[in-house]
Structure formats: structure tokens, C-alpha cells
């Protein structure tokens, strides 16, 4: 346990120290977010690339942690490097959505090649933890959908200072608690979530409102990718309840916000890649809340979903799926009442 505390602290320290250096680097190479349209909440240019500090801390701590680096960890490092490269290019040159997708597909393929994929699901009609193996014909596209979906979810929700980073930190804590409570023997997965949580925590002081640096697509996509990969790696698969419900709840807010955005844009005849101001954080700002207030409310929603995920992990499969269904219905109803399906350009 003491070693885990040390890992978290060192990861946070590395991230905290490297972030100002990355900020200077972003300024030198002019990788700066300049508000040019009404969608931007900030009013002055802010350097980007903050995700590099998180990646640096994450990778360094993987090498410094106790024990040799195994193949799945190599897969995660390589896959996340591809995401970071694509993110840096996007932060500098603002590439097209289909070009981002190429990097995301390549990173997902790396995970699959290292056997990090959704290979089993739990039987939803059984009271025992009966796992059903799925063939590669289903597992590969399901894994691609999961990785690309979560990666883009954290990228799309990154609209306020500290929002995406804070939600990722809460997800890390939730996944770590779930792993501990499930009696998981695979401590390396717990170590990965703790390393990532520490790296995010070291970055947050610079990113929380008023932010002095943004994580950019480099960081937002990185967080989504790493959380998707770690969830598949084993922390959630070892839970005593169901494989899919726990990560869907733990990573819930970015996932649901993205799904609502896709539905909203399709219903209103817009391209799903077309940006709008219909996300939850935009709606909260429209209510007169400050950035900090909106972010804290979204933190609270994510924490509630995290608690539900922890509860679900300890239920039988039938009850777990029942709770998941009720939560999804409640979220969809709340989103409809809140106007998240209405287009707002």
C-alpha cells in the first residue's frame, strides 16, 4: 500500500514539474488556443499541449514502478504515443475529424495486437458471474468502438477549465476502488490507474479555472484512450458483477454527453462532427453559472455515477443490469428535460 502512495505522489510531482516546461514549449512553437468564435469560453490566448505532461509522468512512472514492464503495458505506451502524436499535430494544425480517426484506429489496433480487447461479457440473465467468451469477429470491432468512443468522449467534453481532467481523475479513483473491492489479484492494473490519477492531479492546478494551460486534444484524447485501455486491461473484468456496466458508469458523463451530441446533431440534420453549444457544460453556463460552478456540478454528477458503479460491482448480474438500465433511463429523461437534444449553434 505504501508503494502505491509513493507511486501516486511521484507521478503527481513529475506532472506538476513538467507542466510549466510544456507551457513554455507550447508558447515557443505557438501551439496556442486563440478564441476566434462564440464557442470559446476563454477570452485570451492559452497555450495547449498540457497533455504531454500527463503522458510524460505516466510513462516515466511505468518504467520506475516495481517489476518489469510486460507486453500489455508496452501496448498501452505505444498506443498512447500514437494518440499523443495525433493530438500534438491537431493542436498545432487543427486537422480534420477523419484524420484524427486514423490515429485513433491505429492506436486501437496496437491494443488489439497486444491482446488488450473486450473478449468476454457477463450473462445478463444469470445470478452467477457467468462469463461468455466472444469471437474476434465481434471482439475486434467492439474494442475499436469502445476505444474510439471513449477517446472522443473525453475530447468532446473538454470545454471548460479542468473539466475533462477532473472527470478522468474521478474515473481513475472509481476504477481503483472497484478493483480493490473486487479482490483483484492483478495489482498492475491498480498501479496503472493510480499512476494516471497522480499524473492528472499534478496537472490540474494549472488547468483548473482560471487555466494557465489547456491539455488540448493531446491530453483529452490521451485520457480517454488510457481509461478505455486500462478498463479492458483487467481492472473491470475482474469485478464481481458485470464487465460492461461498471466502466459505462465510471466513465459515464463524457460517454452520455457525447451520445446526446450525436443524437442531437443527427435529429437536427447536422453533421456529427459539427461543433455546437449544446453540451451539458454549455447549458449550465447558459443558466448563469460560472465556469467553476459548472465544472463542480459535473464533478458531482460523475462522483454519483462512480458510487453507483461501485455498488453495481457488488450486485448479481441481473440486479446490476437492472440498475444500469434504470440509471440510463433516468439520464436520458434528465437530458431530454434539460434540452440536451435541442440544437444550439
C-alpha positions in Angstrom: 0.0 0.0 0.0 2.8 2.4 0.9 4.4 1.8 -2.5 1.1 2.8 -4.2 1.0 6.0 -2.3 4.6 6.7 -3.3 3.8 6.0 -7.0 0.8 8.4 -6.9 2.9 11.2 -5.3 5.8 10.7 -7.7 3.5 10.7 -10.7 1.9 13.9 -9.5 5.3 15.6 -8.8 6.6 14.7 -12.3 3.4 16.1 -13.9 3.4 19.2 -11.7 7.1 20.0 -12.5 6.9 19.3 -16.3 3.7 21.2 -17.0 5.3 24.7 -16.8 8.0 23.4 -19.1 5.4 22.2 -21.6 3.7 25.5 -21.3 6.9 27.3 -22.4 7.3 24.8 -25.2 3.8 25.4 -26.5 4.4 29.2 -26.5 7.7 28.8 -28.3 6.1 26.7 -31.1 2.9 28.8 -31.0 0.6 26.0 -30.1 -1.9 28.3 -28.5 -5.7 28.3 -28.3 -6.8 31.7 -29.6 -10.6 32.4 -29.1 -12.0 33.1 -32.6 -15.6 32.1 -32.3 -18.5 32.2 -29.9 -18.0 28.6 -28.7 -14.8 29.5 -26.8 -15.4 30.3 -23.2 -12.0 31.8 -22.5 -11.2 35.3 -23.8 -7.5 35.3 -24.1 -4.9 33.0 -25.8 -4.0 30.0 -23.8 -1.1 27.6 -24.6 -2.1 24.0 -25.2 -0.2 20.6 -25.2 -0.7 20.2 -21.5 -1.5 16.5 -22.1 2.2 16.0 -22.8 2.9 16.5 -19.1 0.4 13.8 -18.2 1.9 11.4 -20.8 5.5 12.1 -19.6 4.5 11.4 -16.0 2.5 8.3 -16.9 5.3 6.7 -19.0 8.1 7.6 -16.6 6.3 6.0 -13.6 5.6 2.8 -15.6 9.3 2.4 -16.0 10.0 3.3 -12.4 7.3 1.1 -10.8 8.3 -2.1 -9.2 8.6 -5.1 -11.5 9.4 -5.4 -15.2 7.3 -3.9 -18.0 5.1 -6.5 -19.5 3.7 -6.7 -23.1 0.2 -5.2 -22.4 1.9 -2.2 -20.8 4.1 -1.8 -23.9 0.9 -1.9 -25.9 -0.6 0.9 -23.8 2.6 3.0 -24.1 2.8 2.6 -27.8 -0.9 3.1 -28.4 -1.0 6.2 -26.3 2.1 7.6 -28.1 0.2 7.4 -31.3 -2.7 9.2 -29.7 -0.3 11.9 -28.4 1.4 12.4 -31.8 -2.0 12.8 -33.5 -3.1 15.2 -30.7 0.0 17.3 -31.0 -0.5 17.6 -34.8 -4.1 18.5 -34.2 -3.3 21.1 -31.5 -0.8 22.7 -33.9 -2.6 22.4 -37.3 -6.2 21.7 -36.4 -6.6 18.6 -38.6 -9.9 17.2 -39.9 -12.0 14.7 -37.9 -11.3 11.8 -40.3 -7.5 12.5 -39.9 -7.9 12.2 -36.1 -9.8 9.0 -36.6 -6.8 7.5 -38.4 -4.6 8.0 -35.4 -7.3 6.6 -33.1 -7.8 3.5 -35.2 -4.1 2.9 -35.3 -3.8 3.2 -31.5 -6.8 0.8 -31.1 -5.1 -1.7 -33.4 -2.0 -1.6 -31.3 -4.0 -2.5 -28.2 -5.7 -5.4 -30.1 -2.3 -6.7 -31.3 -1.2 -6.8 -27.7 -4.4 -8.7 -26.7 -5.9 -5.8 -24.9 -9.5 -6.1 -26.0 -13.1 -6.9 -25.0 -13.0 -10.6 -25.1 -15.7 -11.6 -22.6 -19.1 -10.3 -21.4 -21.2 -11.5 -18.4 -24.5 -13.2 -18.8 -27.2 -10.6 -18.0 -29.8 -13.3 -17.2 -27.7 -15.2 -14.7 -27.4 -14.6 -11.0 -23.9 -16.0 -11.0 -20.9 -14.5 -12.6 -21.1 -16.5 -15.8 -18.7 -15.1 -18.4 -19.4 -15.5 -22.1 -16.4 -15.5 -24.5 -16.9 -13.7 -27.8 -15.1 -14.3 -31.1 -12.6 -12.0 -32.7 -15.2 -11.3 -35.3 -17.2 -9.5 -32.7 -14.4 -8.6 -30.2 -12.3 -6.6 -32.6 -15.0 -4.1 -33.8 -16.4 -3.9 -30.3 -13.0 -3.0 -29.0 -12.5 -0.4 -31.7 -15.8 1.1 -31.0 -15.1 1.2 -27.3 -11.6 2.8 -27.6 -12.6 5.3 -30.3 -15.8 6.2 -28.5 -14.3 6.8 -25.1 -11.3 8.7 -26.6 -13.6 11.1 -28.4 -16.0 11.4 -25.5 -13.3 12.9 -23.3 -12.2 15.1 -26.2 -15.6 16.4 -26.9 -16.4 17.2 -23.2 -13.2 19.2 -22.8 -14.9 22.5 -23.0 -14.2 24.1 -19.6 -11.1 24.6 -17.5 -10.3 21.4 -15.6 -13.4 19.6 -16.8 -12.0 16.6 -18.8 -9.0 16.2 -16.4 -11.2 16.2 -13.3 -13.7 13.7 -14.8 -10.8 11.5 -15.7 -9.4 11.7 -12.2 -12.8 10.7 -10.7 -12.9 7.8 -13.1 -9.5 6.7 -12.1 -10.4 6.7 -8.4 -13.7 4.8 -9.2 -11.9 2.2 -11.1 -9.2 1.8 -8.4 -11.9 1.4 -5.7 -13.7 -1.2 -7.8 -10.5 -3.1 -8.4 -9.7 -3.2 -4.7 -13.2 -4.2 -3.6 -13.4 -7.0 -6.2 -10.3 -8.6 -4.6 -8.5 -8.3 -7.8 -5.1 -10.1 -7.8 -3.8 -8.1 -10.9 -2.2 -5.3 -9.0 -0.5 -3.9 -12.1 -3.9 -2.6 -13.3 -4.5 -0.8 -10.0 -1.0 0.6 -10.4 -1.8 2.0 -13.8 -5.0 3.8 -12.6 -3.0 5.2 -9.6 -0.2 6.4 -11.9 -2.7 8.1 -14.2 -4.6 9.6 -11.3 -1.4 11.1 -9.9 -0.4 12.5 -13.3 -3.8 14.2 -13.7 -3.6 15.6 -10.1 -0.3 17.2 -10.8 -1.6 18.9 -13.9 -5.0 20.1 -12.5 -3.6 23.1 -10.5 -2.5 24.6 -13.9 -5.7 23.6 -15.7 -8.4 24.5 -13.2 -10.2 27.8 -13.7 -8.5 30.2 -14.4 -6.4 27.9 -16.5 -2.8 28.8 -17.5 -2.6 25.9 -19.9 -5.0 23.6 -21.8 -4.4 19.9 -22.2 -5.6 20.2 -25.8 -6.6 17.3 -28.0 -3.2 15.8 -27.0 -4.4 15.4 -23.4 -8.2 14.9 -23.8 -7.8 12.1 -26.3 -4.9 10.6 -24.2 -7.1 10.4 -21.1 -10.0 8.8 -22.9 -7.7 6.3 -24.6 -5.8 5.4 -21.4 -9.0 4.9 -19.4 -10.5 2.8 -22.2 -7.4 0.7 -22.4 -7.0 0.2 -18.6 -10.7 -0.7 -18.3 -10.1 -3.5 -20.8 -6.8 -4.5 -19.3 -8.4 -6.2 -16.4 -9.5 -3.9 -13.5 -13.1 -4.0 -14.6 -13.1 -7.5 -15.9 -12.2 -8.8 -12.5 -15.2 -7.2 -10.9 -17.7 -9.5 -9.2 -20.6 -8.0 -11.1 -20.6 -7.3 -14.8 -17.9 -6.4 -17.3 -19.6 -3.6 -19.3 -21.8 -1.8 -16.7 -19.0 -0.7 -14.4 -16.9 1.2 -17.0 -20.0 2.6 -18.6 -20.9 4.1 -15.3 -17.4 5.0 -14.2 -16.7 6.9 -17.5 -20.4 7.8 -17.8 -20.7 11.5 -18.1 -18.4 12.0 -21.1 -19.9 9.0 -22.8 -23.5 10.1 -22.3 -22.7 13.7 -23.3 -21.2 12.5 -26.5 -24.1 10.2 -27.3 -26.5 13.0 -26.7 -24.4 15.3 -29.0 -24.5 12.7 -31.8 -28.3 12.2 -31.5 -28.9 16.0 -31.2 -26.9 16.7 -34.4 -28.5 13.8 -36.4 -32.0 14.8 -35.3 -31.4 18.4 -36.4 -29.8 17.4 -39.7 -26.3 18.4 -38.7 -23.0 16.5 -39.2 -22.0 14.6 -36.1 -18.5 16.2 -36.5 -20.0 19.8 -36.5 -19.4 21.6 -33.2 -22.2 23.2 -31.3 -23.0 24.7 -27.9 -25.4 22.1 -26.8 -23.2 20.2 -24.4 -24.1 19.9 -20.8 -21.4 22.4 -19.7 -22.8 24.9 -22.3 -26.3 24.6 -20.9 -25.0 25.1 -17.3 -23.2 28.3 -18.4 -26.4 29.5 -20.1 -28.1 29.2 -16.7 -25.8 31.8 -15.4 -23.3 29.6 -13.6 -19.6 30.4 -13.6 -17.1 28.0 -15.1 -16.1 26.8 -11.7 -19.7 26.2 -10.6 -20.5 24.3 -13.8 -17.4 22.1 -13.5 -18.1 21.3 -9.9 -21.6 20.3 -10.7 -20.3 18.0 -13.4 -17.7 16.6 -11.0 -20.6 15.9 -8.5 -22.6 14.0 -11.2 -19.5 12.0 -12.1 -18.9 11.1 -8.5 -22.5 9.9 -8.1 -22.1 7.7 -11.2 -18.9 6.4 -9.7 -20.7 5.4 -6.4 -23.3 3.7 -8.5 -20.6 1.8 -10.4 -19.1 0.7 -7.0 -22.5 -0.5 -5.9 -23.2 -2.3 -9.2 -19.9 -4.2 -8.9 -21.2 -5.9 -5.7 -24.6 -7.0 -7.2 -25.6 -10.1 -9.0 -25.7 -9.8 -12.8 -29.5 -9.5 -13.0 -29.6 -6.7 -10.5 -26.6 -5.0 -11.9 -28.1 -4.8 -15.4 -31.4 -3.7 -13.8 -29.6 -0.8 -12.0 -27.7 0.1 -15.2 -31.0 0.2 -17.2 -32.7 2.4 -14.6 -29.7 4.8 -14.5 -29.6 5.1 -18.3 -33.4 5.8 -18.4 -33.0 8.4 -15.7 -30.1 10.1 -17.5 -31.9 10.1 -20.9 -35.0 11.6 -19.3 -33.0 14.2 -17.5 -31.1 15.1 -20.7 -34.4 15.5 -22.6 -35.9 17.7 -19.9 -32.6 19.7 -19.8 -32.7 20.3 -23.5 -29.6 18.4 -24.5 -31.4 17.0 -27.6 -32.2 20.5 -28.9 -29.8 22.1 -31.3 -28.0 25.2 -30.2 -25.3 26.6 -32.6 
